[in-house]
Amino acid sequence: MAFKKGVSGNEKGRPRSDSKAALLRATIQDALPSIVAQLILLAEVGDPGAMKLLIDKGLPTPKPQVMSIYLPATGTLASKGDRIIKAMMAGELAPDVGSQLLSALHVHAGTIDMTEVAERLARIEKQLELK
């Protein structure tokens, strides 16, 4: 029988539950409560590997939370920077998020400066051409 494109030779597909990995997962799942209890006992008596495993897997590093801050569309970049700093000091904004916002404002200020320099240069070149 020749292979036909788009037609499966095994309509039912490979059985998922017959794999060794699935059997291992099911066995671990059944024993999980006693495994975790033993891991906790080992950590309590000072096993550093058990401690690390429990902390790393049981208490993972929190992912950054979405935080919002109102920055008016109008106003200077300095006033927006002041608002960010005040929000950090008041605990309304996490320091890492505030730092990222201040860095973004700094980059934005550089972009504005470069745009203004390019516009000034274009005006000067145009004036020199007219002379």
Rosetta constraint file for C-alpha pairs under 8 A:
AtomPair CA 3 CA 7 HARMONIC 7.99 0.50
AtomPair CA 10 CA 14 HARMONIC 7.78 0.50
AtomPair CA 15 CA 19 HARMONIC 7.75 0.50
AtomPair CA 16 CA 22 HARMONIC 7.32 0.50
AtomPair CA 17 CA 22 HARMONIC 5.80 0.50
AtomPair CA 17 CA 23 HARMONIC 7.15 0.50
AtomPair CA 18 CA 22 HARMONIC 6.95 0.50
AtomPair CA 18 CA 23 HARMONIC 7.20 0.50
AtomPair CA 19 CA 23 HARMONIC 6.41 0.50
AtomPair CA 20 CA 24 HARMONIC 6.14 0.50
AtomPair CA 21 CA 25 HARMONIC 6.11 0.50
AtomPair CA 22 CA 26 HARMONIC 6.17 0.50
AtomPair CA 23 CA 27 HARMONIC 6.22 0.50
AtomPair CA 24 CA 28 HARMONIC 6.15 0.50
AtomPair CA 25 CA 29 HARMONIC 5.99 0.50
AtomPair CA 26 CA 30 HARMONIC 6.26 0.50
AtomPair CA 27 CA 31 HARMONIC 6.40 0.50
AtomPair CA 28 CA 32 HARMONIC 5.72 0.50
AtomPair CA 31 CA 35 HARMONIC 6.17 0.50
AtomPair CA 32 CA 36 HARMONIC 6.06 0.50
AtomPair CA 33 CA 37 HARMONIC 6.19 0.50
AtomPair CA 34 CA 38 HARMONIC 6.13 0.50
AtomPair CA 35 CA 39 HARMONIC 6.14 0.50
AtomPair CA 36 CA 40 HARMONIC 6.16 0.50
AtomPair CA 37 CA 41 HARMONIC 6.32 0.50
AtomPair CA 38 CA 42 HARMONIC 6.22 0.50
AtomPair CA 39 CA 43 HARMONIC 6.22 0.50
AtomPair CA 39 CA 50 HARMONIC 5.81 0.50
AtomPair CA 39 CA 54 HARMONIC 7.61 0.50
AtomPair CA 40 CA 44 HARMONIC 6.12 0.50
AtomPair CA 40 CA 50 HARMONIC 7.26 0.50
AtomPair CA 40 CA 51 HARMONIC 7.91 0.50
AtomPair CA 40 CA 54 HARMONIC 7.59 0.50
AtomPair CA 41 CA 45 HARMONIC 6.47 0.50
AtomPair CA 42 CA 46 HARMONIC 6.53 0.50
AtomPair CA 42 CA 47 HARMONIC 5.43 0.50
AtomPair CA 42 CA 50 HARMONIC 6.08 0.50
AtomPair CA 42 CA 51 HARMONIC 7.85 0.50
AtomPair CA 43 CA 47 HARMONIC 4.96 0.50
AtomPair CA 43 CA 48 HARMONIC 6.78 0.50
AtomPair CA 43 CA 49 HARMONIC 7.78 0.50
AtomPair CA 43 CA 50 HARMONIC 4.98 0.50
AtomPair CA 43 CA 51 HARMONIC 4.77 0.50
AtomPair CA 43 CA 54 HARMONIC 7.94 0.50
AtomPair CA 44 CA 51 HARMONIC 7.98 0.50
AtomPair CA 46 CA 51 HARMONIC 7.48 0.50
AtomPair CA 47 CA 51 HARMONIC 6.23 0.50
AtomPair CA 48 CA 52 HARMONIC 6.05 0.50
AtomPair CA 49 CA 53 HARMONIC 6.10 0.50
AtomPair CA 50 CA 54 HARMONIC 6.08 0.50
AtomPair CA 51 CA 55 HARMONIC 6.14 0.50
AtomPair CA 52 CA 56 HARMONIC 5.84 0.50
AtomPair CA 53 CA 57 HARMONIC 5.84 0.50
AtomPair CA 53 CA 58 HARMONIC 7.64 0.50
AtomPair CA 54 CA 58 HARMONIC 5.09 0.50
AtomPair CA 54 CA 59 HARMONIC 7.25 0.50
AtomPair CA 55 CA 59 HARMONIC 5.04 0.50
AtomPair CA 55 CA 60 HARMONIC 6.91 0.50
AtomPair CA 56 CA 60 HARMONIC 5.22 0.50
AtomPair CA 56 CA 61 HARMONIC 7.74 0.50
AtomPair CA 67 CA 93 HARMONIC 6.79 0.50
AtomPair CA 67 CA 97 HARMONIC 7.84 0.50
AtomPair CA 68 CA 93 HARMONIC 7.84 0.50
AtomPair CA 69 CA 84 HARMONIC 7.78 0.50
AtomPair CA 69 CA 87 HARMONIC 7.87 0.50
AtomPair CA 69 CA 93 HARMONIC 7.52 0.50
AtomPair CA 71 CA 80 HARMONIC 6.17 0.50
AtomPair CA 71 CA 83 HARMONIC 7.34 0.50
AtomPair CA 72 CA 80 HARMONIC 7.71 0.50
AtomPair CA 75 CA 79 HARMONIC 6.40 0.50
AtomPair CA 75 CA 80 HARMONIC 7.20 0.50
AtomPair CA 76 CA 80 HARMONIC 6.46 0.50
AtomPair CA 77 CA 81 HARMONIC 6.10 0.50
AtomPair CA 77 CA 105 HARMONIC 6.85 0.50
AtomPair CA 77 CA 109 HARMONIC 7.34 0.50
AtomPair CA 78 CA 82 HARMONIC 6.14 0.50
AtomPair CA 79 CA 83 HARMONIC 6.25 0.50
AtomPair CA 80 CA 84 HARMONIC 6.34 0.50
AtomPair CA 81 CA 85 HARMONIC 6.26 0.50
AtomPair CA 81 CA 102 HARMONIC 6.29 0.50
AtomPair CA 81 CA 105 HARMONIC 7.31 0.50
AtomPair CA 82 CA 86 HARMONIC 6.10 0.50
AtomPair CA 83 CA 87 HARMONIC 6.14 0.50
AtomPair CA 84 CA 88 HARMONIC 6.28 0.50
AtomPair CA 84 CA 93 HARMONIC 7.75 0.50
AtomPair CA 84 CA 98 HARMONIC 6.08 0.50
AtomPair CA 84 CA 101 HARMONIC 7.50 0.50
AtomPair CA 84 CA 102 HARMONIC 7.32 0.50
AtomPair CA 85 CA 89 HARMONIC 6.20 0.50
AtomPair CA 85 CA 98 HARMONIC 7.04 0.50
AtomPair CA 86 CA 90 HARMONIC 6.09 0.50
AtomPair CA 87 CA 91 HARMONIC 6.21 0.50
AtomPair CA 87 CA 92 HARMONIC 5.02 0.50
AtomPair CA 87 CA 93 HARMONIC 5.44 0.50
AtomPair CA 88 CA 92 HARMONIC 5.85 0.50
AtomPair CA 88 CA 93 HARMONIC 4.68 0.50
AtomPair CA 88 CA 94 HARMONIC 6.07 0.50
AtomPair CA 88 CA 95 HARMONIC 5.87 0.50
AtomPair CA 88 CA 98 HARMONIC 6.33 0.50
AtomPair CA 89 CA 93 HARMONIC 7.98 0.50
AtomPair CA 93 CA 97 HARMONIC 6.68 0.50
AtomPair CA 93 CA 98 HARMONIC 6.23 0.50
AtomPair CA 94 CA 98 HARMONIC 6.13 0.50
AtomPair CA 95 CA 99 HARMONIC 5.97 0.50
AtomPair CA 96 CA 100 HARMONIC 6.25 0.50
AtomPair CA 97 CA 101 HARMONIC 6.25 0.50
AtomPair CA 98 CA 102 HARMONIC 6.12 0.50
AtomPair CA 99 CA 103 HARMONIC 6.12 0.50
AtomPair CA 100 CA 104 HARMONIC 6.16 0.50
AtomPair CA 101 CA 105 HARMONIC 6.22 0.50
AtomPair CA 102 CA 106 HARMONIC 6.19 0.50
AtomPair CA 103 CA 107 HARMONIC 6.30 0.50
AtomPair CA 104 CA 108 HARMONIC 6.09 0.50
AtomPair CA 105 CA 109 HARMONIC 6.06 0.50
AtomPair CA 106 CA 110 HARMONIC 6.37 0.50
AtomPair CA 107 CA 111 HARMONIC 6.30 0.50
AtomPair CA 108 CA 112 HARMONIC 6.26 0.50
AtomPair CA 109 CA 113 HARMONIC 6.15 0.50
AtomPair CA 110 CA 114 HARMONIC 6.15 0.50
AtomPair CA 111 CA 115 HARMONIC 6.14 0.50
AtomPair CA 112 CA 116 HARMONIC 6.18 0.50
AtomPair CA 113 CA 117 HARMONIC 6.16 0.50
AtomPair CA 114 CA 118 HARMONIC 6.11 0.50
AtomPair CA 115 CA 119 HARMONIC 6.20 0.50
AtomPair CA 116 CA 120 HARMONIC 6.14 0.50
AtomPair CA 117 CA 121 HARMONIC 6.06 0.50
AtomPair CA 118 CA 122 HARMONIC 6.15 0.50
AtomPair CA 119 CA 123 HARMONIC 6.32 0.50
AtomPair CA 120 CA 124 HARMONIC 6.22 0.50
AtomPair CA 121 CA 125 HARMONIC 6.10 0.50
AtomPair CA 122 CA 126 HARMONIC 6.14 0.50
AtomPair CA 123 CA 127 HARMONIC 6.20 0.50
AtomPair CA 124 CA 128 HARMONIC 6.18 0.50
AtomPair CA 125 CA 129 HARMONIC 6.22 0.50
AtomPair CA 126 CA 130 HARMONIC 6.43 0.50
AtomPair CA 127 CA 131 HARMONIC 6.62 0.50
